[in-house]
């Protein structure tokens, strides 16, 4: 009987000793480790491409268009009929440049040319300092980007990239 009593006392002591209070655990909010990011969808990319293509048609131009999401992943890449194949990669790189710098590429190009400290930006492998790239903004955050190539001039490519917006729901190429 004594051994049973000792065993019960020992078991209860061990069980209570193993019980840790939840109040002693470190409680960190989830947003310390996880954040939500607004991102373009395929549906938005299709609509933006449609709007750029419509603006290009008004200039009697066919262009290549790249739409990237907030992480730099290509959502949509299209080449207009008869547009040179180099323009497709140029459009993607313009979009990447605009996304990673959060700056329209024509503005970035002009700033880089006038500032000796940033002239070497063109040596980074993925950046392309040509006009036609624009970040896409929603509620003050970059949610993707657009790149346009083949518009016939720096001004046309810039104008076409900036036409990639759905202002009625707050998606724009300006902050």
PyMOL commands that set and color helices and strands:
alter all, ss='L'
color gray80, all
select helices_A, chain A and resi 2-18+22-24+30-32+42-58+86-101+105-114+119-123+154-162+167-169
alter helices_A, ss='H'
color red, helices_A
select strands_A, chain A and resi 64-69+74-79+133-138+141-149+171-172
alter strands_A, ss='S'
color yellow, strands_A
deselect
rebuild
show_as cartoon
